Amino acid sequence: MKRFLFLIILTGTVGAGAVYYRSAAQQHVSLNTPKTLKEAYRNYFPVGAAVGYDALTDSPGVAAFISRQYAGITPENEWKPKRLQAKEGIFDWQKADKMADFAVQHHLKIRGHTLVWPLQMPGWIYRDGDGLAGKTLLLQRLKTHITTVMQRYKGKAYCWDVVNEAISYVYPDPLDARTDSLYMIAGEEYIAKAFEYAHEADPDARLFYNDNGFEWSKKRDKIYRFLKKLKAAGVPVNGVGMQAHWGIEGVPENYLRETIEMFSDLGLDVQLTELDISLYPKRKAGKILNAHDLAGEDAAYTEEKKQRQADIYKMIFRVCRESKGKVTGITLWSGYDWPNYLTKKLRKENHPYLFDEKLQPKKAFYSVTDF
């Protein structure tokens, strides 16, 4: 029970930064660039952006910018289980529908994000009276949620992050050693069932397992072993989403190529689903860095850092272009710089995307479009 209560405490959601979106839209910005991302990658794969509801409804300038530059969107928070079904059987479609309508109106592809996220599920899904639900009840609730959501957006969302961040950094097993009530109740079975339910709900949708930490070989290999097992068992998983929240140290080119090949050889589509390049390192000497570790890092967005960031983006996009057919999409975790989770977490300025806070293209933008 203590583990269950701890999970419920952790299940908050990240705000969409509505106030900042409005201030950006009020700027007199030029949306014209020599070549848009949409145009540059038309013959390779869609390049999309994660956006919040407020960006599209309160900020006409941002909405026009997103629809012009990007080929697709990922709803940042509005399609997550806690937002859609905070209370059992009561779905709130208002914001989710408006985001879907925006995408359809502007001919944008939609990545559905996300159907199941172990650490961000509504608390009722685990409960039966005063205790934990049994496996049968839990799976029934998952099926109802997945089926209802997917059938509503059938023909609009071309792919889904069916399960998000279910695999921990603990090696080599169990699958997830965190306080995860889905795993506690149903073990690994809930993941396979989620994909089966999703395929039944929309047989034409591409179904992804989405996670972070692919830059760490131990976690990457752990994800690989698990997806290989799912594929061998006939589970209908079609792709792997590499979140790609990477630091200014980047990732080695050969390692990125190797990773793409590994998962492609399993018969999986590979997508970078939440790409951003922080101005600060994510790892040093084999250690994952936290805010305390970065306290002494210089927050200035210098020309050197801008160039370094552009070089990393250039390499990533080039490798993905050269892996056309294996890599089927790239999504930035924002359309432009704003005080998002990276800024809040590090308590420092961060400028991780291709466009600045005034929606102007940065060096990084030109590094991925001039080829």
Phi, psi and omega in degrees: 000322178300318179297320180297314180296322180297321179298316183297323178297325184281350192270052172275168179240157182276132180289159185267356176070047186299318183300318181293322178302318180296316182295324178294321183291333182284347177291146175274093187249155174263127179269002185271126172229156183306324181210130179277162175300320180300316180290317185297327186249017181305323184263011181241292181191160179289138171252119184240181179219144171281133180223153176262162180305316184296328180297326184270335186256329183260350187229088180303324180296318179292317180300316179295321179297313181299313184292333180278317188277322193252151180267350181199167176228154168242119174300122188295311183229338196289344180255008178284153186305320182294330179280321185279325185220066180297328176240141185302128176082356180245105182262136176252104187261355192306302183287321181298317180295320181294325177292320178296318180296320178300314181297315180297316181300324184257013176058044179256139174288147179243127167265115179287123185220115357220156183277321181223122176225105188311323183263008179221043178262153174296141187299330184297336186295338181265348193261149169219098188068233181267000183235189178284145175291155174280171184298318182299314180294317180301311181295325177297318179293319177299316181298317180299315181295310183299313182296315182297314183291313184292322180291330177294323183252019177298130182087352177251311175272120183275340176211164182222140162279095186292311178233134185238127171053057179262353186247129186272175176275003181277132188244151346272337183215164004288178182305313181217114182265005178284174175282087187236107185291332175300314180291320179299323184274315190242359182061206181292343186300328184297331181289311178300317180297321180301317178293321178296316178297319181296318180295321177296321183289324180210091183297342183270347183284146174274129189250123187245146162263127187241134182202172178249178173080017180294340178288349176260115189300326181294317179288318177306313183292328177293317176298317180301312181299320182291316180293326176298320178294319178297316180298318180297331180274000178082014178291134187281064174263128186256340186203167176237132178258116175267112185299320174063045169275092189247161183262180184292347175282346178069198174229147179297138182301315181297325179292317179298316178299315180300318181295316177300315180297318181306307186282328175297323179294342174278356184086023183254140166294146176243128175227143167270114196256342183216046190292131164205152180241102180294154174286352185244151180292148176263338183209150174212134177051041176077010182245138173283126184272144176246184183300323179297319180297332186263008184303326183269001182288139179293128183271357183292135178270078187282165176300325178297317179291322178300318180291318178299315179299317179297321180295321179294311177302317181302314180296316183299311181293324178296313179300319180291322175298317180290346177254026179308134183098327174268313172271123185245010176173152171229132176235127172279145183279010166195155178283343185194170181291132170204164184289076186267200185301327180295317179296315182295318182293317184272343184057037177219160172297145176215146184223073195270001191245188187274342179236149181278185185292344176261013178070022179268142180293141179257177175306321181300323179298310182293332180293336181257349180253340178268091179211000000 
